[in-house]
Amino acid sequence: MARTRIKICGIRDVDSALAAAEAGADAIGFVFAPRSPRTISPEAAWQIASYLPPFITKVGVFVDASSEEIDRVREVCPFDYAQLHGSESAPLVRELGPWVIKSIRFDPLTIESEFKRWSVISELDAVLVDGSAGGQGVAADWEHLAACTEACLHPLILAGGLTPENVSRAIDIVRPWAVDVSSGVESEPGIKDPRRIEAFCAAVREADKASS
């Protein structure tokens, strides 16, 4: 049975991190973009990370940060993957790789060419497709995206507008390697709801069972 990996992004407190781990999430995301309502300091993120059980992947999320800025955060909070959620260049991705995830914004006119553009970057570990600039709860056109995924030679992470109520359908249509959720498991912007985290992870597992 194929298993869809799960990342809970925008973690800002220990209880949310542990709720994600207990629900079966594979990874959590710390947002180091200052303008996000989910932003967290490297010091606070590392304190949260110290409570996590083994084998939970820690992802640092950045928007148009320089390699020096990313390195400074990594010194304080040694995350496993850097997720680049801005308009970062291919040379920067190569410089930072491996252990890099590049986010791209879904556009039906450019999605296939974007897949091809990033597929030639061997230092990249995965491509994340979001329906917006990130954290806004906007879903991509899943049917259109599914028709283009063959152009993506890296593992595909689906984000944007995912919720416990719709993630099963998204998985059924797109067949991503992983799903990434933030606002879809919140009670308000930046505040995670443990019950929705649990429901989201359970819905992903049910979708995997249904597709086996």
N, C-alpha and C positions, 0 to 999 in steps of 0.2 A: 504494500500500500504506500503510495506517495504521501509524504508528510509535508504540509505547508508550514514553513517556519513563521514565527510570530514575533514582532517587535512592538513593544509599548513605548511610545515616544513622549517626551515632555515630562519626564519624571522629576518631581521636585521635593519629595519627602520620603522618608523611610517606609511608612505604611503602604504607600502606592507601589514602591519597589518590591516590597515583600508580597503584596497582593498579586503583582505580575508574576513573580517567581512561583508562588503557590498555585496560580492558575495554569501554569505550564508554558509561560512565555519563554522564548529562546533568548531574547535580547531586550534591553531597555535603552532608551535614548535620553541623553542629557543635552539640552539645547543651550549652546553657548553664543547665541545670537542676541545682542543686547536689546533689540527692539521687539523681541517676541514676548508675549505674556507668559511664556513657559521658560523664560531664561533662568539660568542658575549659575552661581559662581563655581569655579573649579573646586574651591575648598569645600563647599557644601555638597557638590556632586561626589567628591571622593569620600566624604563622611558617609553618605548614603551607600556608596558602593561597598564600603567595609562591612555592611550588614548582609550583603547578598550571599546566597549559597554558591558553591562551585558551579562552573559551566554556564553561568548566565553571562552572555556577551554584553559588553558595555560599549555604546556607540556615542561618540561626540559629534554633535550636529553644529555645523558652521555655515554662515552665509557670507560669501565674499571675503573671507579672512585670508590673511597672508600666511605663508608657511611658517614665518616667525611667530605669528600669533597662535597658530595651532600648536607649535612646539612648546610655547610657554604654557598653554593649558595642559598639554600632555605631561609636562614636568610635575604639575600639581595633582592632576587626575589622570593617571595612565590608562586611558580607554583603549579598547581593542581595535575599533574601526573609526575612521574619520568619515563622516557623511557630509558631503559638500552640497549645499542646497541653494547656491546662488548661480552666478554666471561665470564660474571658475573656468579657466582656460585649460586646454589639453596639456600644455607644458607643466602647469601647476599640478595637475592630477598625476602626471608621470613622476614629478618630483616627490610628491607625497606618497605614492604607491610603493609597495602593495598595501593591503588593508585599507582600501578606500572604496567608498560607495558614492557614485555620482547621481544626484537627483536631476531629472529633467521634467519640465512642465509639459503636460499633454496638450498637443495642438494637432488636430487632424491633418493639417497641411504639412506639418514638419516632423511628425513622430517617427516615420520610417527613416527619414534622412538622419535624424538625431540618433536613432539606434545604430545606424551604419557608422556614423561619426565616432561614437564611443566604443564600438565593437573592435576597432583597430588598436585601442589602448590596452596593451597587455597588462599594464600595472594596475588596472582597474579590477576590482573584485565583483562588483554588482552594479546594476543600473536600477534606480528607483524612479518610477513614474508617478507623478502627483498630478492632481487635477487643478492645482493652483500653485501659488508661490510657497505653499506649505502651511499646515495648521489651520486652514480656513474651512475645512469640511466640504470641499468641492470635489465631486467625483469626476473621473474621466469618462469618456464614452467607452465603456468596456467592450462592446461589440467591435467597434472600430479598432481599438487597441489590440484585441485578440487576433484580428486579421493581419496585424503587422509584427507580431512577436517573433516570427522566424528571422527577422532582420536583427534581432538582439542576440548577440553571441555570448553575452554574460548572463548570469542568473538575474532574473527579473523580480524586483520587489514592487508590489502594488500598494499605493497609498492614495489618500484623498477621498474624503466622504465615506469611508468605511465605518460601519457600525455593527453591533451584534445582530441587528435585524437584516442587514443586506450582505454581510461578508460571505455568506455561503453562496449566494448567487454570483458574486464577483469572482470567487474561486472557480465556480463551475464554468464561467464564461472565459476568463483569462488564463487560468491554470498557472498562476505565478509561482515562483520558487518560495516567496515569502510575502506576507502582508504586514503593513506598518500602520498603526492607528494612534491617534492622539486625541483630537477633539471628540471623536466618536465614543470615547469611554470617559467623558467628563460630565460633571454636574454643572459646571460653569467653566469659562476659559481659564485654563491653568490648574483646575482642581479635578483630580482623577476620582472616579467613582469605583471602588473595589468591586461592587456588584456587576457593573458593566464590563470591567476588565475580565471577570470570571465568565460572564455570559459571552463575551467576544471570543475568548479562547475556546470555550465549549463549542461555539458555533463553527469555528475553524475545524476542530476535530471531527465534528459531525459531517462537515462538507468533505473531509478527506475520506471518511468511511463510505459516504455515498458514492464517491468517485472510484472506489476500489473494485 
